[in-house]
Amino acid sequence: MDLEHWLGRAAQAIQEWADTFGPYHPHPSLDVPDDRFAPVFAEFTARLRDNYPFFHPHYAGQMLKPPHPAAVVGHLTAMLVNPNNHALDGGPATAAMEREAVTRLAAMFGYDPHAHLGHLTTSGTVANLEALFVARELHPGRGVAHSADAHYTHGRMCHVLGMPSRAVRTDAAGRMDLDALEGVLRTGEVGTVVLTTGTTGLGAVDPVHEVLPIAERYGVRVHVDAAYGGFFTLLAGAEGPEGLPPEPWRALARADSIVVDPHKHGLQPYGCGAVLFRDPAVGRFYLHDSPYTYFTSDELHLGEISLECSRAGAAAAALWLTFRLLPPTPDGLGKVLAAGRRAALHWADLIEESDVLELYQRPELDIVTYFPATDPAALTAVDAASARVLTEGMTGTDPVFLSTLRADREAFAARHPKVTADADGARILRSVLMKPESEDHVEQLHERVTRLGRTG
Ligand SMILES: *Cc1c(COP(=O)(O)O)cnc(C)c1O
């Protein structure tokens, strides 16, 4: 795709539509002549250079990458109209696109495409907040259990909602420990279990299929936070090394609610999360009257099934356009995720053979965690070496961008009992290989990080 060409076509297409309403001129108060714009634009673009190169394969740090060009064109084109998906009056076209895109997400997880409730949100945080809100309405007075490795948003949002929350121990792979979960459920204080399929730190996948029968026995709901990992369901049972054990992913179809962030693995710009409910009847918890909106129809509007009011119709447009070209199917978006996962597995193999680096644990998705082998093998030394590699990696002529993750002493000991626990924990290195281009750069990355690790 030639981005410049399609951005030009976008402006043209919207202008042609605008012209059908008859002539009009922007007010002089808004006028910005090009000769005034040019120097400010130059300053602006110069300032934007103060960024890490998220697009580049040598950026192997946090969960960051630019959107697909189709999402960029979709977003900017719709933004020229600037619909608000709060209500149908705010933009019928993008409201319809949102419904279609959300139906595709629901189908991807095995929800009934004709009987579910769901909408886009501004983020995974808001999407999870909505799922926890519905959980509270269905089990008033009962709290939430999530794993100790779940995103910190769950504890925080439970606080916002006035619900108690319990962090359940994780096992040596970073998954929720089921005995510990049962211990918490036996108290009767929990109404909803939050599972994570793809933890933000390690990419660990909680065993949804094993928790569902337990949850049923205790009469609790299951919410799955698949904000990061959701699209990996496209690799469930796939042929080849990138294939994932299908059980937890197939079980998503039976979860009560699911959150997924198209702005993480769905090629979208920020401002695109999604929440899905298996039972459309939970829409009743959102119902309210609005004196301002909803004048054009009697249908249930997106604004009536969402806690957020104004939301960018452009986000729905971008997702819709992307899904038309790279659908959330194994042969579409699945191929993008497969490449990142192969990259992670390849790098993990190289690290396992290395004397300089050690794997913290095998990647379950596309997140590689590792640390420099130190002498003595102790947490303080690992912490210092990881921090040094992170900083030194970003400097010089051949930079590499990594991130660190804090592992506490128990988690470290469960994986590396020989490393002396002389501190509460240690930073380790973490590389999210979410760009398919990473696949062709693994050896260079490994070589570069090994060199950094060796000079310690
Ligand atoms: C990123 C993430 C969130 C938070 O989502 P935002 O879109 O950053 O608000 C929640 N849970 C998990 C598992 C995540 O990876």
The ligand as an SDF file (V2000), in Angstrom:
LIG
                    3D

 15 15  0  0  0  0  0  0  0  0999 V2000
   -2.6060   -4.0180   27.9290 C   0  0  0  0  0  0  0  0  0  0  0  0
   -3.3970   -4.8450   28.8570 C   0  0  0  0  0  0  0  0  0  0  0  0
   -4.4390   -4.2970   29.6130 C   0  0  0  0  0  0  0  0  0  0  0  0
   -4.7420   -2.8190   29.6170 C   0  0  0  0  0  0  0  0  0  0  0  0
   -5.1850   -2.4220   28.3690 O   0  0  0  0  0  0  0  0  0  0  0  0
   -4.9730   -0.9260   27.8160 P   0  0  0  0  0  0  0  0  0  0  0  0
   -5.4670   -1.0240   26.4330 O   0  0  0  0  0  0  0  0  0  0  0  0
   -3.5030   -0.6490   27.9350 O   0  0  0  0  0  0  0  0  0  0  0  0
   -5.7680   -0.0140   28.6750 O   0  0  0  0  0  0  0  0  0  0  0  0
   -5.1920   -5.1490   30.4130 C   0  0  0  0  0  0  0  0  0  0  0  0
   -4.9100   -6.4620   30.4670 N   0  0  0  0  0  0  0  0  0  0  0  0
   -3.9100   -7.0270   29.7580 C   0  0  0  0  0  0  0  0  0  0  0  0
   -3.6580   -8.4940   29.8660 C   0  0  0  0  0  0  0  0  0  0  0  0
   -3.1100   -6.2320   28.9380 C   0  0  0  0  0  0  0  0  0  0  0  0
   -2.0870   -6.7750   28.2640 O   0  0  0  0  0  0  0  0  0  0  0  0
  1  2  1  0
  2  3  1  0
  2 14  2  0
  3  4  1  0
  3 10  2  0
  4  5  1  0
  5  6  1  0
  6  7  2  0
  6  8  1  0
  6  9  1  0
 10 11  1  0
 11 12  2  0
 12 13  1  0
 12 14  1  0
 14 15  1  0
M  END
$$$$
